[in-house]
């Protein structure tokens, strides 16, 4: 088989770093061949703190590494330290940066072609050929040394980052020692916030990490004190993806969490076998802030306690956003979509719709699908409006079934579209339209229409260009618009049991169905877990 990849592993590294701030624009590329072993290396530093190194042998991903990866790491440490010492860049550093320091923020790929590879490890994912280590070290040392001499600005930035990492490592070591000494002094004392359980067998113990002190209070009241421990965390936890290790250790919330778990932290001190709970449940609010805190906690576990995840100890609780009650029955709904679907289900059980183009009534289940499409339509228009574009313009575009981006390739058709939109907008709402201007769009090799309109004393500027007409939002609006056109023009007749009600637009139909679904309901929206009583929480 032959494989072709445009840009090779350099493009792969660029892709991996695409959302990160890079220290040098182009990846460092190294290639060579010795004793029948061919080598390719691509690497690029970013301003983050995580190391990402992928290794391949004969195009097979060696997820456990091996001698080729050991050779690369060894060459990196030796070469960068030699360059730093030769250029007097370590004046204020007591000792050379370690291998971990040198690789902080590094994204790299090593790919070797080995005639007779020897694989080791449980899943044969580790290269064992001892001769490959020396070959990789030699080639990388030679070519990386040459690259750094030819690119001193990159070399200085790489060394500066390694030195900063070394200083942070030393600060983290001192912080860990302080934590150890503090732990000895405090004997086996646990954080004051922690409401621990009486069970001492980790396999039978659960820890609930709860957002906020008030929710923590409710959780403590409703828990099983024998097996369930509660740890309330106040405010947003530190984003460990953007913080150095020493700063992370200084965070009070992180310290509390580490102490409660009992595993220690860091390469030298973390021991998952010492964990005090085999079920760790993250309980955050159902709102955006709760989702953010949950993500930050997951990031912490992924970066610094990954074994907790790999052993299946970490869980996420899904709290409800709504409680809906009718009579003696009640239901909890986890998000807005579930709530909307529930209201729609309650409403459409007793509804039907007559339209000018339908010979038969649209029954409730089909009406539910129609209302969902109207909701999607209005959400799309609201999203467009947040970009300070006029949703009325997009509404008109969506009703033009044959419209596509080719209309902007020609000045005549672009003028015709601008005139049609101007005329329709002026007829709909006199005084809301100001001007439509057609101009050449060099970036997209066609014309664009600049529309200026007014809505509730706000001036809106809507640009109709090729990217807009090709966008998924506009295509979805056009698809929905065609379906709505098939209903015919309003008014429509909404039958509610034995009663008929006239609705004058799709929006009015959607609102009417929503109002009917909400009738006789008691709706409670939870801003946070703290609003739930112990029985509701558990």
C-alpha positions as CSV (number, residue, x, y, z in Angstrom):
1,X,0.0,0.0,0.0
2,X,1.1,3.6,-0.6
3,X,0.0,6.5,1.6
4,X,-0.2,10.2,0.6
5,X,-0.7,13.0,3.1
6,X,-0.5,16.6,1.9
7,X,2.0,18.5,4.1
8,X,3.0,15.4,6.0
9,X,3.6,15.4,9.8
10,X,4.3,19.1,9.6
11,X,0.7,19.7,8.7
12,X,-0.4,17.3,11.5
13,X,1.6,19.4,14.1
14,X,0.1,22.6,12.7
15,X,-3.4,21.1,13.0
16,X,-2.8,20.0,16.6
17,X,-1.6,23.5,17.5
18,X,-4.3,25.4,15.5
19,X,-6.1,26.9,18.6
20,X,-2.9,27.6,20.5
21,X,-0.5,30.5,20.6
22,X,2.7,29.2,18.9
23,X,6.2,30.4,19.7
24,X,7.4,30.0,16.1
25,X,5.2,30.1,13.0
26,X,6.5,27.0,11.2
27,X,7.1,23.6,12.8
28,X,10.8,22.4,13.1
29,X,11.2,19.6,10.7
30,X,14.0,17.0,10.9
31,X,14.5,14.0,8.6
32,X,17.3,11.5,8.0
33,X,18.3,7.9,7.4
34,X,21.0,5.7,9.1
35,X,21.6,2.0,9.0
36,X,18.3,1.4,7.2
37,X,16.2,3.4,9.7
38,X,14.4,6.4,8.3
39,X,13.4,9.2,10.6
40,X,11.0,12.1,10.4
41,X,10.3,14.6,13.3
42,X,8.1,17.7,13.3
43,X,7.6,19.8,16.4
44,X,6.4,23.2,17.4
45,X,6.2,24.9,20.7
46,X,3.1,26.7,22.0
47,X,2.5,29.0,25.0
48,X,0.7,26.2,26.9
49,X,2.0,23.9,29.7
50,X,1.1,20.5,28.3
51,X,3.3,18.2,26.3
52,X,1.8,16.4,23.3
53,X,4.1,13.8,21.6
54,X,2.9,11.2,19.2
55,X,5.1,8.4,18.0
56,X,4.8,6.1,15.0
57,X,6.7,3.1,13.7
58,X,6.0,2.0,10.1
59,X,2.9,4.2,10.2
60,X,1.6,2.4,13.3
61,X,0.9,4.6,16.3
62,X,3.1,3.4,19.2
63,X,0.9,4.6,22.0
64,X,3.3,3.3,24.7
65,X,6.3,5.0,23.0
66,X,9.6,3.0,22.9
67,X,13.2,3.5,22.0
68,X,12.5,6.0,19.2
69,X,10.6,8.3,21.6
70,X,13.3,7.9,24.3
71,X,15.9,8.9,21.8
72,X,13.9,12.0,20.8
73,X,13.4,13.1,24.4
74,X,17.1,12.6,25.2
75,X,18.3,14.5,22.2
76,X,15.9,17.4,22.9
77,X,17.1,17.8,26.5
78,X,20.8,17.5,25.6
79,X,20.7,19.7,22.5
80,X,18.6,22.6,24.0
81,X,20.7,22.7,27.2
82,X,23.9,22.6,25.2
83,X,22.7,25.5,23.0
84,X,21.6,27.4,26.1
85,X,25.0,27.0,27.8
86,X,27.0,27.8,24.7
87,X,25.0,31.1,24.3
88,X,25.1,32.0,28.0
89,X,21.3,31.8,28.3
90,X,21.3,30.1,31.7
91,X,23.0,32.8,33.8
92,X,20.5,33.0,36.6
93,X,19.6,29.3,36.7
94,X,21.1,27.1,39.3
95,X,20.8,23.9,37.2
96,X,20.0,23.0,33.7
97,X,16.3,22.6,32.8
98,X,15.1,19.0,33.0
99,X,13.6,17.0,30.2
100,X,10.1,17.9,31.4
101,X,11.0,21.6,31.4
102,X,12.4,21.4,27.9
103,X,9.2,19.7,26.6
104,X,6.7,22.0,28.3
105,X,4.3,23.4,25.6
106,X,5.8,21.1,22.9
107,X,3.6,19.5,20.3
108,X,5.6,16.9,18.3
109,X,5.4,13.8,16.1
110,X,8.2,11.3,15.5
111,X,7.8,8.7,12.7
112,X,10.4,6.1,12.0
113,X,10.6,3.3,9.4
114,X,12.3,0.3,10.8
115,X,13.1,-2.8,8.7
116,X,12.5,-5.3,11.5
117,X,10.6,-3.7,14.3
118,X,10.4,-5.4,17.7
119,X,7.2,-4.5,19.6
120,X,6.8,-4.8,23.3
121,X,4.1,-4.0,25.9
122,X,0.7,-5.4,26.7
123,X,-0.8,-4.3,23.4
124,X,2.4,-4.4,21.3
125,X,2.4,-0.6,21.3
126,X,6.0,0.0,22.3
127,X,9.2,-0.2,20.1
128,X,12.0,-2.3,21.6
129,X,14.8,-2.0,19.0
130,X,17.7,-0.7,21.1
131,X,19.7,0.6,18.1
132,X,16.9,3.0,17.1
133,X,17.5,5.1,20.2
134,X,21.1,6.0,19.2
135,X,20.1,6.6,15.6
136,X,17.3,9.0,16.6
137,X,19.6,10.8,19.1
138,X,22.3,11.4,16.5
139,X,20.1,12.7,13.7
140,X,18.0,15.0,16.0
141,X,21.1,16.3,17.8
142,X,22.8,17.3,14.6
143,X,19.8,18.8,12.8
144,X,18.3,20.5,15.8
145,X,21.6,22.1,16.8
146,X,21.9,23.5,13.2
147,X,18.4,24.8,13.3
148,X,18.8,26.6,16.6
149,X,22.1,28.2,15.4
150,X,20.3,29.4,12.2
151,X,17.2,30.6,14.1
152,X,18.5,32.3,17.2
153,X,15.2,34.0,17.9
154,X,13.4,30.7,18.1
155,X,16.2,29.2,20.1
156,X,16.0,32.0,22.7
157,X,12.2,31.7,23.0
158,X,12.5,27.9,23.5
159,X,15.2,28.3,26.2
160,X,13.3,31.1,28.0
161,X,10.2,28.8,28.1
162,X,12.3,25.9,29.5
163,X,13.9,28.2,32.1
164,X,10.5,29.5,33.2
165,X,9.2,25.9,33.5
166,X,12.3,25.0,35.6
167,X,11.6,27.9,38.0
168,X,8.0,26.9,38.2
169,X,9.0,23.3,38.9
170,X,11.2,24.4,41.7
171,X,8.4,26.6,43.2
172,X,6.0,23.6,42.9
173,X,8.5,21.3,44.7
174,X,8.7,23.8,47.6
175,X,4.9,24.0,47.6
176,X,4.6,20.2,47.7
177,X,7.1,20.0,50.5
178,X,5.1,22.6,52.4
179,X,1.9,20.6,51.8
180,X,3.6,17.4,53.0
181,X,4.8,19.1,56.2
182,X,1.4,20.6,56.7
183,X,-0.1,17.2,56.3
184,X,2.2,15.7,58.9
185,X,1.5,18.5,61.4
186,X,-2.2,18.1,60.9
187,X,-2.0,14.3,61.1
188,X,-5.0,12.8,59.3
189,X,-7.2,15.9,59.5
190,X,-9.4,16.6,56.5
191,X,-10.7,19.9,55.0
192,X,-13.2,21.6,57.2
193,X,-15.7,21.9,54.3
194,X,-15.7,18.1,53.9
195,X,-18.6,16.3,55.4
196,X,-17.0,12.8,55.4
197,X,-18.7,9.5,55.6
198,X,-18.1,6.9,58.3
199,X,-17.3,4.1,55.8
200,X,-13.5,3.5,55.5
201,X,-13.6,1.1,52.5
202,X,-13.0,3.2,49.4
203,X,-14.9,0.7,47.3
204,X,-18.1,1.5,49.3
205,X,-17.5,5.2,49.7
206,X,-18.8,8.1,47.5
207,X,-17.7,11.7,47.3
208,X,-20.1,14.4,45.9
209,X,-18.3,17.5,44.7
210,X,-21.1,20.1,45.0
211,X,-21.2,23.6,43.5
212,X,-21.8,26.2,46.3
213,X,-22.1,26.1,50.0
214,X,-26.0,26.3,50.0
215,X,-26.3,23.2,47.8
216,X,-23.7,21.5,49.9
217,X,-25.9,22.1,53.0
218,X,-28.9,20.5,51.3
219,X,-26.8,17.6,50.1
220,X,-25.4,17.0,53.6
221,X,-29.0,16.9,55.0
222,X,-30.2,14.3,52.5
223,X,-27.2,12.0,52.2
224,X,-26.5,8.6,53.6
225,X,-23.8,9.5,56.2
226,X,-22.5,6.0,56.2
227,X,-21.3,5.9,52.6
228,X,-21.7,9.4,51.1
229,X,-19.3,12.3,51.7
230,X,-20.0,15.9,50.6
231,X,-17.4,18.5,49.5
232,X,-18.9,21.9,48.6
233,X,-16.7,24.1,46.3
234,X,-17.3,27.8,46.2
235,X,-17.0,29.8,43.0
236,X,-15.2,28.8,39.8
237,X,-12.3,26.5,40.2
238,X,-8.9,27.5,38.7
239,X,-8.5,26.7,35.0
240,X,-5.5,24.3,35.3
241,X,-5.0,24.3,31.5
242,X,-3.8,28.0,31.8
243,X,-2.0,27.8,35.2
244,X,1.4,26.6,36.1
245,X,1.7,23.7,38.6
246,X,2.9,26.0,41.5
247,X,-0.1,28.4,41.0
248,X,-2.5,25.5,40.9
249,X,-1.2,24.2,44.2
250,X,-1.7,27.6,45.8
251,X,-5.4,27.5,44.9
252,X,-7.5,26.9,48.1
253,X,-10.2,25.0,46.3
254,X,-7.6,22.7,44.6
255,X,-5.8,22.1,47.9
256,X,-9.1,21.2,49.5
257,X,-10.0,18.7,46.7
258,X,-6.5,17.1,46.7
259,X,-6.6,16.7,50.5
260,X,-10.1,15.2,50.4
261,X,-9.2,12.6,47.7
262,X,-6.0,11.6,49.6
263,X,-4.0,10.7,46.4
264,X,-1.4,13.5,46.5
265,X,-0.6,15.4,43.4
266,X,2.3,15.6,40.8
267,X,4.4,12.9,39.1
268,X,6.3,12.1,42.3
269,X,3.5,12.2,44.8
270,X,0.3,11.1,43.0
271,X,-0.8,7.6,43.9
272,X,-4.3,6.6,42.8
273,X,-4.2,3.5,45.1
274,X,-4.5,5.9,48.0
275,X,-7.8,7.4,46.9
276,X,-10.4,7.5,49.6
277,X,-13.5,7.1,47.4
278,X,-14.2,4.9,44.4
279,X,-17.1,7.0,43.3
280,X,-16.5,10.7,42.8
281,X,-19.6,12.5,41.5
282,X,-19.4,16.1,40.1
283,X,-22.7,17.9,41.0
284,X,-23.0,21.4,39.4
285,X,-25.9,23.6,38.4
286,X,-27.7,23.0,35.1
287,X,-26.9,26.5,33.9
288,X,-24.0,27.9,31.9
289,X,-21.9,28.6,34.9
290,X,-22.4,25.1,36.2
291,X,-21.4,23.7,32.9
292,X,-18.2,25.8,33.0
293,X,-17.3,24.6,36.5
294,X,-17.9,21.0,35.5
295,X,-15.6,21.4,32.5
296,X,-12.9,23.0,34.8
297,X,-13.1,20.1,37.2
298,X,-12.9,17.5,34.4
299,X,-9.9,19.3,33.0
300,X,-8.2,19.1,36.5
301,X,-8.8,15.4,36.7
302,X,-7.8,14.8,33.1
303,X,-4.5,16.7,33.4
304,X,-3.4,15.8,37.0
305,X,-5.4,12.7,38.0
306,X,-6.1,10.8,34.8
307,X,-5.9,7.5,36.5
308,X,-9.1,8.4,38.4
309,X,-10.9,8.6,35.1
310,X,-9.2,5.6,33.6
311,X,-10.3,3.4,36.6
312,X,-13.9,4.6,36.2
313,X,-14.1,6.4,39.5
314,X,-15.3,9.7,38.1
315,X,-19.0,10.4,37.5
316,X,-21.1,13.4,36.4
317,X,-24.6,14.0,37.9
318,X,-27.1,15.7,35.7
319,X,-29.2,18.1,37.8
320,X,-32.6,19.2,36.4
321,X,-33.2,22.7,35.1
322,X,-37.0,22.5,35.6
323,X,-39.6,20.9,37.8
324,X,-43.0,20.7,36.1
325,X,-46.1,19.8,38.2
326,X,-49.7,19.2,37.2
327,X,-52.0,18.1,40.0
328,X,-50.2,15.4,42.0
329,X,-47.8,14.4,39.2
330,X,-44.4,16.0,38.7
331,X,-41.5,15.6,36.4
332,X,-37.9,16.9,36.4
333,X,-36.4,18.1,33.1
334,X,-32.7,18.5,32.7
335,X,-32.5,21.3,30.1
336,X,-34.4,23.8,28.0
337,X,-34.9,21.4,25.1
338,X,-36.4,18.7,27.3
339,X,-38.7,21.4,28.8
340,X,-39.9,22.6,25.4
341,X,-40.5,19.1,24.2
342,X,-42.6,18.3,27.3
343,X,-44.7,21.4,26.9
344,X,-45.2,20.6,23.3
345,X,-46.3,17.0,24.1
346,X,-48.8,18.2,26.6
347,X,-50.3,20.7,24.1
348,X,-50.5,18.7,20.9
349,X,-52.3,15.8,22.5
350,X,-55.5,17.9,22.1
351,X,-54.8,20.1,19.1
352,X,-55.2,20.0,15.3
353,X,-54.5,22.7,12.6
354,X,-56.3,23.7,9.4
355,X,-54.4,25.6,6.7
356,X,-55.5,27.1,3.4
357,X,-53.6,24.4,1.4
358,X,-54.4,21.3,3.4
359,X,-57.5,19.3,2.6
360,X,-57.3,17.5,5.9
361,X,-56.4,18.8,9.4
362,X,-52.9,18.5,10.6
363,X,-53.1,16.1,13.6
364,X,-51.4,16.9,16.9
365,X,-48.3,14.8,16.4
366,X,-47.5,16.4,13.0
367,X,-48.4,19.8,14.5
368,X,-45.7,19.1,17.2
369,X,-43.1,18.7,14.5
370,X,-44.3,21.9,12.8
371,X,-44.0,23.9,16.0
372,X,-40.4,22.5,16.6
373,X,-39.5,23.8,13.1
374,X,-40.9,27.2,14.0
375,X,-38.9,27.2,17.2
376,X,-35.7,26.4,15.2
377,X,-36.6,29.1,12.7
378,X,-37.0,31.7,15.5
379,X,-33.8,30.6,17.2
380,X,-31.9,31.0,13.9
381,X,-33.3,34.5,13.4
382,X,-32.5,35.5,17.0
383,X,-28.9,34.3,16.5
384,X,-28.6,36.4,13.4
385,X,-30.1,39.4,15.2
386,X,-27.4,39.1,17.9
387,X,-24.8,39.8,15.1
388,X,-26.6,43.1,14.5
389,X,-28.0,41.9,11.3
390,X,-31.7,42.5,10.4
391,X,-33.6,39.2,10.8
392,X,-36.3,40.7,8.4
393,X,-33.7,40.6,5.6
394,X,-32.8,37.0,6.3
395,X,-36.5,36.2,6.5
396,X,-37.0,37.5,3.0
397,X,-33.9,35.6,1.7
398,X,-35.2,32.4,3.2
399,X,-38.4,32.7,1.2
400,X,-36.5,32.9,-2.1
401,X,-36.4,29.2,-2.9
402,X,-34.1,29.4,-5.9
403,X,-31.6,31.9,-4.4
404,X,-28.0,30.8,-4.2
405,X,-24.6,32.5,-4.1
406,X,-24.3,32.7,-7.9
407,X,-26.7,35.7,-7.9
408,X,-23.7,37.8,-6.6
409,X,-21.4,36.8,-9.4
410,X,-23.1,39.3,-11.8
411,X,-23.8,43.0,-11.2
412,X,-27.2,42.9,-12.9
413,X,-28.5,40.0,-10.8
414,X,-27.0,41.5,-7.6
415,X,-28.8,44.8,-8.4
416,X,-32.1,42.9,-9.0
417,X,-31.8,41.2,-5.6
418,X,-31.0,44.5,-3.8
419,X,-34.0,46.1,-5.5
420,X,-36.4,43.2,-4.6
421,X,-35.3,43.3,-0.9
422,X,-35.6,47.1,-0.7
423,X,-39.1,47.0,-2.2
424,X,-40.3,44.2,0.1
425,X,-38.8,45.8,3.3
426,X,-40.4,49.2,2.5
427,X,-43.8,47.6,1.9
428,X,-43.6,45.6,5.1
429,X,-42.6,48.5,7.5
430,X,-42.6,52.0,6.0
431,X,-39.6,54.0,7.2
432,X,-37.6,50.9,8.3
433,X,-35.5,50.8,5.1
434,X,-32.8,53.4,4.5
435,X,-30.6,52.2,1.6
436,X,-29.2,49.2,-0.4
437,X,-25.7,49.5,-1.9
438,X,-24.1,47.0,-4.3
439,X,-20.3,47.0,-4.3
440,X,-17.5,44.7,-5.5
441,X,-16.2,42.2,-2.9
442,X,-12.6,41.5,-3.8
443,X,-12.1,38.9,-1.0
444,X,-14.9,36.7,-2.4
445,X,-14.6,37.5,-6.1
446,X,-18.1,38.8,-6.5
447,X,-20.5,41.5,-5.5
448,X,-22.1,42.1,-2.1
449,X,-25.2,44.0,-1.0
450,X,-24.9,46.5,2.0
451,X,-28.4,47.0,3.5
452,X,-29.1,49.7,6.1
453,X,-32.4,49.3,8.0
454,X,-33.9,50.6,11.3
455,X,-35.6,48.6,14.0
456,X,-36.9,50.2,17.2
457,X,-34.6,53.2,16.9
458,X,-31.6,50.9,16.2
459,X,-29.7,51.1,12.9
460,X,-28.8,47.7,11.5
461,X,-26.2,47.0,8.8
462,X,-26.7,43.7,7.0
463,X,-24.1,42.4,4.5
464,X,-25.3,39.9,1.9
465,X,-22.2,38.3,0.5
466,X,-21.2,34.9,-0.8
467,X,-20.2,33.5,2.7
468,X,-23.7,34.5,4.1
469,X,-25.6,32.8,1.2
470,X,-23.5,29.7,1.6
471,X,-23.8,29.6,5.4
472,X,-25.6,26.8,7.2
473,X,-27.9,29.2,8.9
474,X,-29.2,30.6,5.6
475,X,-29.5,27.2,4.0
476,X,-31.5,25.9,7.0
477,X,-33.7,29.0,6.9
478,X,-34.4,28.4,3.2
479,X,-35.2,24.7,3.8
480,X,-37.6,25.7,6.6
481,X,-39.1,28.5,4.5
482,X,-40.0,26.1,1.7
483,X,-41.8,23.9,4.2
484,X,-43.7,26.9,5.6
485,X,-44.7,28.1,2.2
486,X,-46.4,24.8,1.6
487,X,-48.8,25.6,4.3
488,X,-50.1,28.6,2.4
489,X,-50.6,32.2,3.8
490,X,-52.2,32.7,7.2
491,X,-54.6,32.9,8.9
492,X,-54.7,29.3,10.2
493,X,-57.4,27.7,12.3
494,X,-56.1,26.0,15.5
495,X,-58.7,23.5,16.8
496,X,-58.6,23.1,20.6
497,X,-61.0,20.2,21.4
498,X,-64.3,21.5,20.2
499,X,-63.1,25.2,19.9
500,X,-61.6,27.0,17.0
501,X,-59.0,29.8,17.3
502,X,-57.6,31.9,14.5
503,X,-53.9,32.6,14.4
504,X,-52.4,35.2,12.1
505,X,-48.8,34.0,11.8
506,X,-46.4,31.1,12.4
507,X,-45.0,32.9,15.5
508,X,-48.5,33.4,16.8
509,X,-49.2,29.7,16.3
510,X,-46.1,28.7,18.2
511,X,-47.0,31.0,21.1
512,X,-50.6,29.7,21.2
513,X,-49.4,26.1,21.4
514,X,-46.9,27.0,24.1
515,X,-49.6,28.8,26.1
516,X,-51.9,25.8,25.9
517,X,-49.2,23.4,26.9
518,X,-48.4,25.5,30.0
519,X,-52.0,25.7,31.2
520,X,-52.6,24.4,34.7
521,X,-48.9,23.7,35.2
522,X,-46.7,24.8,38.2
523,X,-43.2,25.4,36.7
524,X,-40.1,25.8,38.8
525,X,-36.8,26.7,37.2
526,X,-33.8,26.0,39.3
527,X,-31.1,28.7,39.2
528,X,-28.9,26.4,41.2
529,X,-28.7,23.2,43.3
530,X,-29.1,25.4,46.4
531,X,-32.8,26.0,45.6
532,X,-33.5,22.2,45.8
533,X,-34.4,20.7,49.2
534,X,-32.6,17.5,50.4
535,X,-35.3,15.2,49.0
536,X,-35.3,16.8,45.6
537,X,-31.5,16.8,45.4
538,X,-31.3,13.1,46.2
